[in-house]
């Protein structure tokens, strides 16, 4: 990391270092430098102000006037690391999030130490806040304050915790940083919008219950224990709003459901195998006469997948998998018609997809299953150089994505049986965590509030679906989140007596490269994609719409009949 920082200091700051010092400021404290963010950026769309009530118009104006400060709020949060896998910055980040809601004026805020989870690992703190605004309705808001680690620092174009604003076509300003899109950017847009409402009117149109976890990248293990232990703290919620944004095309969707994901570690060791090194790594020259647990591990992994690595070879793996439904198939076909695979691949950062057919790719992404290698380690882990090592132990990490009506524990049981069948009874299987699937319908008050938001913001959208779906958001959306803990639809596992509420996710704004180098969030929008100011206005609009403070959309005139 130090090498990266020095490189950027050399490139960016060197010229300034050779300049004479500026004269000292006179006449009081110098004015703070402004970012110069343009609220509307280069967007082709704007909110339909004829549909925005006067109270909300004042909030819009406040957002535009304070957008520089709002971006600085995000920069400060990005600059605080919060890496759940290593623990770096987690306690500080939890307190920082608590401070956000103290500042908002919530009467109850607390950082909960959840203790040791059912998987044997301590959970990271959960931040809870409750804001009673004397309103008729209460919105439950889900946040995650943790992020992924920085695995390839040299691949970043600017330091991942600097939160630099850069130009990235077609956008004049995006913010680069770990957590920018997953998920501090969309969440700070929510918070900035709530702050703006309070600044203008002194109170929110809805009450809030906020749950912010620090274990999303660790299978939500701490949040799972929190919800099991404190379901009473969620009581009184009428609906949940999940942070979200627009697709790259500018369209808006309705998220809320989730796929399932179970995470495991596989370990091969000389001690369990009874061959090779048993206590520690040994000198690599011994390979001439000693068995290798590392090679055994590679052979074991190869026995579990097809030659191309894309199909699990685990007996019964696909049992219980619910086929895609007709309405989902129709949505995929419509999305495929407007999908350019070359552009989609470039946006993700891959050479190409498994399939060259847009429909097949989208079906695999939205409703498929997978068995991935997330990482593997053991022995000589230093890049470059040499050093002869015969490892005594090798471990690999894996996530299985699954859909209704499959189960995570069922997949792990089948994996164990397949390893035994293949002759690898000595390989250890450790389940790190499981996030069951959840179905959600957007045919709800909160779903229709999001629809009304899209109408006001002039964002292309469909109707809130009445069918229960695990999909949502963009056409190629994938990824799990702990919807099963909060939703009122069918879930893969019910863990508490919390009744569950309708959930919807979506909004304005955009970002990309989650979990990758150069993760970004759009600050100044362009074309049909809003920037941060638009994202904040969408949040404020949804809150007003859910509170019943935005009139229904104007009725469209009936088409004129002609003979």
N, C-alpha and C positions, 0 to 999 in steps of 0.2 A: 504494500500500500504506500509506503514512504517513497518508493521509486516513482510511483505514478504522480504523487503530489509534487515531487521535485521536478519532474518532467514538465508539468503544466506551469509551475512557477517560472521555469526557465523560458518556456515559449511565450507565456502571456505577460509576465511581469518584468522580464529582463530589460525591455526597452525603457520602462518607467524607472527602473532602478538606476539607469545611467543619466536621468534627467536631474537638473537642479531642483532643490526642494522649493515648493511654493512659498510665497510670502505668508507670514502668519495672518490669521483671520483677525479682523477688527470689528468692533461694534457688536459684541455679544456672541452667543453660540452660533456656529455655522448651521445653515439650513441642511436638513437631512437630504441626501441624494434621492432623487425620484427615479423609479424604474421606467416611467413613461409608458406604461401599459395602456393600450387602446382598448377600451371595453368591448367595442364591436369588432375589433380586428379588421379582417377582410371578408367578413361573412356576407353572403348573398341574402340571408334571411334575418328577420328581426321579429320580436314579439308583436302580435296584433294588439296595439294599445287600446283599440276600441273595445276590447274584451277584458281589459285590465281595470279593476275598480280603483278609485282614487287612492285609497289607503295602500294598495299594493304598488301603484305607480310611484309613491313616495319611497317605498323600499327599493324599487328598481333604481331610482335616482341616487339613493344612498350607496348602493352597490357600485354604480359607475363612478361616483365621486371618490370612493375609498378603495378602488380596485388595486392600487399599488400596495396599500397596507395589507389587503387580503392575500396578495401573492407573497408578501413578506411573511405573513403568518405561516404559509405553507413552507417557505424556505427554512424558517426556524425549526419546524417540525421535521423536515427531511434531514436537517443537520444533526438531529439527535438520533444516533443509531438505535435500532430496536430489533435485534436479530435473535429470534427465539431459539434457533438451533444451537447457538453458542451462549446465549444469555446476555450478550453485550448490550448494555443500555436498557435492559428490560425494566428494572426497578425505577430508573429515572423516567422512562417513558410512561409508565403507569401513573406516576405522580404528575407528569406533564398533562396527561389526558384528564386526570381528575381536576387539575387546575383550569382546563378549558371550561368545564361545566360549573366549577365554582364561579368563574368569571361570568358565565351566562346567567348566573343567579339561581341555579337549581338549589332547592332547599336541602336536598339530601345527596351527598356524594361520598363514596367510600371506595378504597382499594381493598379488595378481598384477597387474602392469602388462602388459596384453595387447598393447600397441603398436598399430600401424596395421592396420585390418581390410581385408578384401578389397573393401570398398565405398569405400575411400579415406579414411574418417574414423577417427580414433583411437578405440579402444574404451575404455570406462570400466573401472576396476579390478574384478576378480573376487576375492571373498573365499573362501578355502578353509579348511576345518577337518576334522580327523580325530580322533575320540575313541574310543580303544580301551578298552573296559570289560571285556575278557575274556569277552565274551558269545558265544553260538553264532551269532547272526544280526546282520547289519549293515544299517541303514536309511540310504538316501541321501535327504537332505532338500534340496529346492530352495527358495531364497529369491530375492526381488528387493528391493533396498533403495532403488531409485529410484522417483520419483513423477512425476506430471504437473505442469506449471506451473500457476500461478494466473492464468487468463486473464480472469476477471471478478471482481476483488476486491470490488466494491460489492455483488455478489450474495450474499456470505457473511453469515450472521447473527452470526458471531463470527470473529475473526481466524483465518485458516487454519493458522497455526503456533502458536497459543496452546494448543490441545488442551483446550478448555473442556468441562466436563461440564454438560449441559443436559437438561431434560425434553423429551421428544418422544414424544407419545402413540403407542402404549400404554406406552412405556418411561419409567420415572422418571429414568433416567440413560443418556444416550448420550454418546460423546465425538465432538466435531466437530473435524475437522482434515484437512488434505491427507495422504493415505496411510492414513487411519483404517481403511478397509476394503480398499484396494488399495495395499499389502497388509500394512501394519505391524501392524494389529490382530490378524488371524489368526496372523501370524508371531510376535508377542510372546506370544500365548497359548501357542504351541508352546514358546517359550523358557522362559516362566514355569513351564510344566508340567515341563520337563526340570530346571529349577533346583529345583523342589519335590521331585522324586524324589531328586536328589542330596543335598538338605538333609536328607531323612528317612533315606535308606538308604546314602548315600555313593557309590553307583554306579548306573548306568542298567541296565535289563534287556537293552538292545541296544547294539551299537556304532553310531557315527554317522559318516557322511561328509556334510559340508555344503558346498554350492556356492551362493554368494549373488552375484547379478549386479547391476550398476548400469546396465544398458542395456535392460531389458525394454520401456520406453517408446520405445526406439530400435531396435526389431526384433531385440533380443538380439545385436547385432553383436559386442560384446566377448565374450560368453559363447560364441558360435559359434567364435571363434578360440581361446578357452581350451580348449574340448572337443576341437577339432582338434589342438591342440598338446600336450595333457596327458591323453589318454584313460586313461593308466596310473593317474592319481590317483583314478579312479572304480572301479578294479578292487577286487573284494572285496565290492561291494554285492550284497545279495540282493533288495532291493525299494526302490522310491522312494515316499515319502509327500509328497503335495502339500497345502499348507495349504487349508483350506476351511471351510464352515459349513453351517448349515441354510438351507432356503428360507424365505421369509416366512411360509409356512403352518406351519412347524415340521418339515417332513419332511426326511429325509436322503437324499442321493444318492451316486453313485459316479462321480467324475470321473476324468480321467486322459488321455483323448485330446484332440485339438485340431484345430480348423479350420486352414486355411491363410490367410496374409495376406501380400500383397506391397505395398510402399509406394513411391510414385514422386513425383517433382516434375516438373511441366510448366512450361516457361518460354518466353514469347514476347518477343522483343526487336526493337527497330528495327534493330540491327546485323545480326542473322541474317535478318530479313525483307527488308532492303534498302529499307525505307520507314519514315517517322516518325523520331523522335529516335534517334540512333545512339550517342552518347557519354554523355549524362546526361539527366535530366528537363529539360524546358524550360517556358517560360511557357505557361499554358493558353490564352492568347489566340491562340496559333498554330494551334489546332485548326481555325480557319476555312480554313486552307490546307495543313494537314499531317495525314497519316494517323496513326491512333492504334493502337499495339501493344496497348493495354488493351482496346479494343473488339474487336480481332482475337482476343485471348485469350478473351473472353466468347463470341464466335461459334464459336471452335474447341471450347470445352467443350460448348456446346449441340449441336454436331454429333455428340457421342459418346453422348448419352443420349436417351431418349424424352421427349416433351413434359412428362410428369409427373416426370421426373428419376429414375425408379425402375428403368428397364431399360437396360443398356448396349447401345449400337448399335455393337458392335465385331464384325466378321465372325469367326465361329468361336469367339466367347467361351465358349459353353457346350459346346464339343466336349470329350469326355473326362469330362464331369461324370457321376459315378456316381449313378443314381437312388436314392432313399430305399429302405431295405430294409423288409421286412414287419414285423420286430420293432420297428424305429424308428417306423413308422407306427402300430402298436398303442400304443406308449408315448405318442405325441403325441395320439392320440384320447382316451386315458385322462386325460392332463393337461388337454386342452381342456375336458373335462367339469367340471373343478373350477377353471377359470380365469375370473375376472371381469376383462374387458378394461378397465373403468373404473378399478378399483383398480390393475391392472397399469400402466396409463398414468400414473396419479398417482405411483406409486412410482418410475417412470423420469423423470418430469417432462416428459411430452409431452402435447399436446392429445388426440391419438388415434393409433392405428396405421394403417398403410396399408390393412389389411383389418379389417373389423368382425367377422370370423369367428374365434373363438379358435383353432380347428385350423389355419387358414391362417396366422394370425399366428405361432403356435408353429413351424410348418414353415418359414416364412421365416426366423425367428430362429435356429433350430437347424441347419437344413440348406440354407439358401439361400445365394445369392451377392449381392454388392453392389459398387457403384462409388461411393465417397463423396468429397465435397470436405471435407477437414479444415481448410483455411485457404487464404486468397488474399491477396496483398499486392503493393504497388507504388504509387509516387507519394505523394500526400498521405495519410499514415496517422494524422493527428491527429483525434481525435474532436471534433466541434463546430467552430465557427469557420469559416474559409474559407481561401483560398490557392489561386490558379489554377495547376494543374500539368498538364502533358501527359507522362505517364510514358514513359520509354524502354524499360522492362522490367516485366513482370508475371509472377509465379510463383504457382502453386497447388500444394497438397499433396493427395495422394489415396491412399486405401487400397482395395485390392480384396480382398474376402473370397472364399475359394474352398474347394472340397471335393474329396475323391478323385473322379477321378484327374486333376484339373487340376494345373497347375504355375504357380508365380509367374513364372519366366522366360518360359514360354510365353505367359502373359497379356500381359507387357510387349512381347513380339515382335509379338503381334496388335495391340496398341495402336499401336505404331510403324507397322505396315502400314496401319491404319485412318486415322491422321493423314495419311500420305502420300496415300492414296486420296482423302481429303477436301480435299486441296489445302493441307495444312499441313506440308510437308516441313521448313520452317524452325523449327518448334517443337521445342525440346530436351526429351528424355525422360531423366531421371536416376533410376535405381533406388536407393533409399535402403537397402533391405533386404528380405529375404524370410524368412518363417517357414513352412516346408512343413507340411502336415497330418500327423497321426499317429493311428493307430487303437490302441485299448487295450481289453483285456478285464479286468473286475474279478473273473473267476473265477481267483483266485490266493490265496496265503497272506495277502498284505497286504490283498486285497479282503475275504477272510473275517474278517480281524482287524477291519476297519472294520464289517462286519456285526455282529460280536460286540459292538463298541463301541455300536452303535445299540441292540442288545438290552439291554445293561446300562443305558444312559442313557434308555431308554424313548422313543427317537426313532422315529417312524413311518418305515418304509423298505421297500424291495423286496429281492429277492434279487440278489446280485452277478451281473451278466449274463455269460454265456459268450461272447456274440457280440462281435466286434471293432467298436468304435464310436468315432466322433470326438466324440460328445456326452457329456454327463454332468452331474451336479449338478442344479440346479433345472430345472424344466420349460421355462423360457425362457432357459436358459443359452446364452450366446454368448461369443466371445472366443477369442483364440489365446494359447498359451504354448509354450515350446520343448520340447514333449514329444518331438519327433522326434529330439532329441539323446540321449534317455535311454531311450526305450521299447523293449520287446522285440517289439512288434507291427509291422504294416506301416506304413511311413513314406514320406512324399513324397520324402525325400532322406536318404541315409545319409552322415554326414560324418566318421566316425571308426571305429576298430576296437573301440570299446567295445561289449561284447556286448549291452547293453541289459537292462533289468530290468522286471518288472511294476510298474505305477504305479497308485496310487489316490489320489483326493483327496476330502475330505469331512470331516465332523465336526459339532461343535455351535457355537452362536453365530450371529450375523447382523450384517450391516452393509449400507450402500447408498450410492448416488449416487457411484459410482466415476467419476473423470474430470470430475465436476460440482462446482458450488458446494455447500457444506454436506455434504461427504462425512462419513459417520458410522460408528461401530462401537458396537454395543449393549454397555453395561457391566452394567446390571441388566436381566435378562430379564423377560419377561412372557408369559402364556399358555403356548403350546407352544414358545416360543423361549427358549433358554438365554442368559444373559449371559456375561461374560468368565470367571467362575469355572467355569461349566458347560463352556465351550469348553476350558479348561485340563484339566478332569477327563476330557474325551473324549480329548484327546491322550495323557494318561497311561494311560488305559484301552487305547487302541490299541497303545501300546508294550508293555504287559504282555500283551495278547492276542497280538501278533505273536511275542513271546518264549515263548508257550505257558504263561503263568503265570495264565491265567484258565480255569477249567473250562468245558466245553461248556455250552450253554444247557440248562436243564432240559427234558426231553422233555414234550411236551404229551399229556395223556391222549387216547386214541382216542375219537371220538364214540360215545355210547351208541346202539345200534340199538334202534329201536322197531318193533313190529308194527303 
